[in-house]
Amino acid sequence: MASAAEAATAKQGLASALADGVETLSNQDSVVFTQYSRLVLPLDGSVYWVKTANTFTAQGSFHYSTTQAQNEAETEGTNAVVFTSLQPVQQFNELQPSTLYIGTYAGDNASFDSPITFAFSQRGRYYKAADLYHYSGTAVLPSLSTQLINSPSDVNALVPVVSNSLPIWLSLNTYVPPYPGFVTGLTLYPSFLVPDNLVPPFGVVHIDPTQTESMQAGYNFGSTLSQAMLAQDKVRITIYGQTNDLALTFLAAVQQFSYDYNTLGMVGMPVIRDEKRTAPELNVIAMKKTIEFDVSYNQQTTRNAARQLILDCLNTYLPQPLHAPLPYTPDYSVRPIGSFIIGESAI
């Protein structure tokens, strides 16, 4: 006989019948979920997910379907998965934007060559009378499996992933101009990699892959086979949460950055455009603007600029009397770029 507590929480009516059906279909099946932590490379914003030791097991009914796709650069089977649980999976409700759960379903070992790994992208509509919880998603595709790693040491944080001018644009996040008023006023993110539910102001850098072109006949090779080529990008910056004055200040900061470092060349004059991002339920439009740039850059400069995001530092000034002895003997061979000692003859 069920206890009073069990009777109070037991499913009733239609929910009870559906629960019996799920348990019959699933045959007490279970899925193991492993937690991953988000790792963002500081050079170009590339995202990796690092495996942690946190796991849990959820019971329910697992359903999947496979679609074979033949594309230009890959042939792969796409598994769409649906997991039905009798209870809400509380771990999913407690997730932070920097964490993710990857599920692993082994099924019948006799029929599975390898386990299916997948992530959920949505939870289906919940009906109170049915009292079932449906989670759906897609199996991790082979072309994206490189973004799941076991340790941060599996990636080289000093090497950019992209080949375009994105690392130069992201270096604006640490740009401190020597002129007052020329600050960017917002943080830039790569397109399609904006953090979840980000509150403005912020900016998004989108580089059209079809518009990246060479401006010379071929690469220049150095004595150590280093490569350098002048290239051109079409870049669209989308800005949220900025007024006209602040957007103009951002544009001026980009132009001043181009003058200061010569890593980006302006091809033509960009203009600020107001976009219409509507919200019918509020009857308002968002503070959204776009700026399109045509820029020239050296692909080797892109690589060097990415390195400087890690190796360079802000200016450090150590004022000293002109004839007073230094409290230490500086080693100029290892002094980081941007370190200065005022009062020395050699800077």
C-alpha positions, 0 to 999 in steps of 0.5 A: 500500500502506498504511503500518504506522501506517495499518494499525495504526489502520485499522478492522477487521471490522464497523467497516470495513464501516460506515465504508465505508457512512458515507463512501458516504452522506456523499460526503465531506460536512462541517459547520462548527462555530463556538465561542460564549462564554456571556454572563450578564447580571448583572441577571436571569441571562439567557443569551446566546451570543457568537460567537467567531472559533474554528471547525473543520470535521468530516467525516461523515454529516449527517442531519436530519428536519423537523417542522412545529409550529403553536402558540399564539404561533408556527408553526415547523419543527423540525429534528432532526439526527444527525451520524455521524463515523468519529472522536470530535470532540475539540473537543466533549470539551474544551468548558468550561461557558462555551463552546458549538459551533454547527454550520452545514450548507449541504448542496446549495446548490440545495436549501437556502434557508438553512443549518441551524444547530444544537447538539448535546444528546447523544452516542448510545450507542457500540458498540465493534464499530461504532466510529461516533460519533453526535451528535444535537441540534436546529436553533436555533429562530427564537424562540431565535435572539435568544440568539445574538449576534455581540458583547456590544454587541448587548445592553444589560446595563443593562436587565433582560429579565424583568418580574417580581421576579427582579432583586430576588431576584438582588440578594441575591447582593450583599446585605451586611446591617449585622447580623452573622449575617444573610448568605444563605450561598449564591448564587442562580440563575434557574430553568432557567439553573443552570450545568452540574454545579454543586456545592452549596450554591446556590439556585434562584429559580423564579417561577411565570409563571401566578401573577404578578398585578396588585394595582392597577387599572392603571399609574401614569404619571409625567411622562416616561411612566415606569410603576409598578404594584404586582404580586405573585409566587409564588416558590419557592426551591430550596436544595441543600446547606444544613442546617436552621440555614443554611436558617433563616439564609437565610430570616432574611436575606431577611426582613431584606433586605425590611425594609432596602430595601422592594423586596419585601413579604412576603405571609404567612409562608414555611416551609421544606420538606424535599424528597426527591431520591433516588439509588437507586444510592447509597441516599441523599437529597440535601440539598434544601429549598424555600421558597415566598414570596408577595411584593409589589413595584413593577415600576418598583422591579424596574427600578431595583433592576436598575440599582443592581446596576450603578451602585451600590457598597459603602459606602466610608468615608474617616475624616478628623479633624473639622477637618483639610482634606480631601486633595481636593475631593469633587464631590457631584454625581457621588458614587456611592450608598453613598459616605460621608466621615466627618467632613464635615457633609454626608453 
